[in-house]
Amino acid sequence: MNREEIKQYLPHREPMLLVDDVTMEGETAIGHYHVRGDEYFLQGHFPGYPVVPGVILCEIMGQCCCTLMLNELPGRLTFYAGMDKVRFKNQVRPGDDITVTGKITARRGLTFFVDAEAKVDGKLCVKGSLIFMLADKE
């Protein structure tokens, strides 16, 4: 899916849409985001040495992984319900191409548990277990 197709499922829009494309390989979502360098979150983090904030890396992983729940998304919004064992291993900087992989490990009703990681050039930058809850839009 490209950005326009992703917008059919996710409510995020620029500047908060942080996924360029997503594909499925079996039960694994693989998403990408190119850090251009002009993103709002880099403006003050940090002047002279811009680094993508950890919370933004978690948001990028989350948006990519929401596509794992496509069949459940129409009429619903996806919210973070928690994050466990999140570890930051390497910095992400302007010009980097982030590759996210995620896989559902468990499901309880409309709550999904996902293991995800983000890499740049094959080098692990962040990994963790993400928990999502779907809620009706009304």
C-alpha positions as CSV (number, residue, x, y, z in Angstrom):
1,M,0.0,0.0,0.0
2,N,1.2,3.5,-0.8
3,R,0.4,6.6,1.3
4,E,-2.9,7.3,-0.4
5,E,-4.1,3.7,0.2
6,I,-2.9,3.8,3.8
7,K,-5.1,6.9,4.3
8,Q,-8.1,4.8,3.6
9,Y,-7.5,2.9,6.8
10,L,-5.5,5.2,9.2
11,P,-6.9,8.6,10.3
12,H,-3.4,10.1,10.3
13,R,-2.7,13.0,7.9
14,E,0.4,15.1,7.3
15,P,2.4,16.0,9.3
16,M,1.5,13.0,11.5
17,L,1.3,10.4,8.8
18,L,4.7,8.7,9.3
19,V,4.6,5.8,6.9
20,D,5.4,5.9,3.2
21,D,4.4,2.4,2.2
22,V,3.5,-1.0,3.8
23,T,3.4,-4.5,2.4
24,M,2.4,-7.8,3.9
25,E,4.6,-10.9,3.8
26,G,2.5,-13.7,5.2
27,E,1.6,-12.4,8.7
28,T,4.3,-9.8,8.9
29,A,3.9,-6.1,8.0
30,I,6.8,-4.4,6.5
31,G,6.7,-0.6,6.3
32,H,9.0,2.2,5.3
33,Y,9.5,5.8,6.2
34,H,12.1,8.1,4.7
35,V,13.4,10.8,7.1
36,R,13.5,13.9,4.9
37,G,15.0,16.2,7.5
38,D,12.3,18.9,7.3
39,E,9.9,17.1,9.7
40,Y,8.5,19.2,12.5
41,F,9.9,16.9,15.2
42,L,13.5,17.5,14.1
43,Q,13.3,21.3,14.3
44,G,14.3,21.4,18.0
45,H,15.6,17.9,18.5
46,F,18.5,18.8,18.4
47,P,19.7,22.0,16.7
48,G,22.9,21.2,14.8
49,Y,22.5,17.5,15.3
50,P,18.9,16.4,14.4
51,V,17.8,13.0,15.8
52,V,14.4,11.4,15.4
53,P,12.9,11.3,18.9
54,G,12.2,7.9,20.4
55,V,8.4,8.6,20.8
56,I,8.3,9.3,17.0
57,L,10.1,6.1,16.3
58,C,7.4,4.3,18.3
59,E,4.7,6.1,16.4
60,I,6.3,5.1,13.1
61,M,6.3,1.5,14.2
62,G,2.7,1.8,15.4
63,Q,1.4,3.2,12.2
64,C,3.1,0.5,10.1
65,C,1.8,-2.2,12.4
66,C,-1.8,-1.0,12.3
67,T,-2.0,-2.4,8.8
68,L,-1.8,-5.9,10.5
69,M,-5.4,-5.2,11.6
70,L,-6.9,-4.1,8.2
71,N,-9.9,-6.3,8.4
72,E,-10.9,-4.8,11.8
73,L,-10.2,-1.1,11.0
74,P,-13.3,0.1,9.0
75,G,-15.4,2.2,11.4
76,R,-12.7,2.0,14.1
77,L,-9.7,3.9,15.4
78,T,-6.5,2.3,16.7
79,F,-5.1,3.5,19.9
80,Y,-1.9,2.6,21.7
81,A,-2.8,0.7,24.9
82,G,0.7,0.1,26.0
83,M,4.3,-0.6,25.1
84,D,6.6,-3.2,26.8
85,K,10.3,-3.8,26.6
86,V,10.9,-0.9,24.2
87,R,14.7,-0.5,23.6
88,F,16.5,2.1,21.6
89,K,19.7,0.8,20.1
90,N,20.8,3.3,17.4
91,Q,20.0,6.9,16.3
92,V,17.9,7.7,13.3
93,R,18.9,10.8,11.5
94,P,17.8,12.9,8.4
95,G,18.3,10.9,5.2
96,D,17.8,7.6,6.8
97,D,15.3,5.0,5.4
98,I,13.5,3.2,8.2
99,T,12.2,-0.3,7.7
100,V,9.7,-1.5,10.2
101,T,8.6,-5.1,10.7
102,G,5.8,-6.2,12.9
103,K,3.8,-9.3,13.7
104,I,0.8,-10.0,15.8
105,T,1.7,-12.3,18.7
106,A,-1.7,-12.4,20.5
107,R,-5.2,-11.1,20.3
108,R,-7.9,-10.6,22.9
109,G,-11.1,-9.3,21.3
110,L,-10.2,-5.9,19.9
111,T,-6.8,-5.7,21.7
112,F,-3.8,-6.7,19.6
113,F,-0.3,-7.5,20.8
114,V,2.5,-6.9,18.3
115,D,6.2,-7.4,18.3
116,A,7.9,-4.8,16.2
117,E,11.3,-3.5,15.3
118,A,12.7,-0.6,13.2
119,K,16.0,-0.8,11.3
120,V,18.1,1.5,9.2
121,D,20.4,-0.2,6.7
122,G,19.8,-3.5,8.5
123,K,21.0,-2.0,11.8
124,L,18.4,-2.3,14.7
125,C,17.3,1.1,16.0
126,V,14.3,0.3,18.2
127,K,12.3,-2.8,19.1
128,G,9.5,-3.6,21.5
129,S,6.2,-5.2,22.2
130,L,3.3,-2.9,21.3
131,I,-0.3,-3.1,22.4
132,F,-3.2,-1.7,20.4
133,M,-6.9,-1.3,21.2
134,L,-9.5,-0.7,18.5
135,A,-12.4,1.6,19.4
136,D,-15.5,2.4,17.4
137,K,-15.4,5.9,15.9
138,E,-18.6,7.0,17.6
